Amino acid sequence: MLRSGWMAQELLTTFQEELNSISLLPARPPLPGGLFTVTLDEKVVWNRKEEGRFPEPKEVKQRIRDVLNPDRDLGHSDVVVDGNSNKKEDENVEKEVVEVEEMDDDDAAEMRNFFGVA
């Protein structure tokens, strides 16, 4: 949930004029933990299960930008390939797989309490 909250803050900061709100919906039993899906107007932008990893902020920003305003420059979040600042990373770049650690209910409650989240 911490990474999701941080990602939400990043998206709201980057897309101040375009996004009115972001909802974080924690998985509750019987749903499995570790779910992370970003949707924009009911279109899936990122699905952790399909991608096999948690996204880097720039990846989600680029995908949201591609839906909202493909011509928008994201500055440092855009990767330049062959002089073209067009959202795609070099295919030869090795991707880092990030493992997400699952928490039990007691750890999750302690973390929510620490951050003042009900």
Beta strands, then each sheet from edge to edge (+ up, - down):
strand 1: 37-40
strand 2: 43-47
sheet 1: 1+ 2-
end
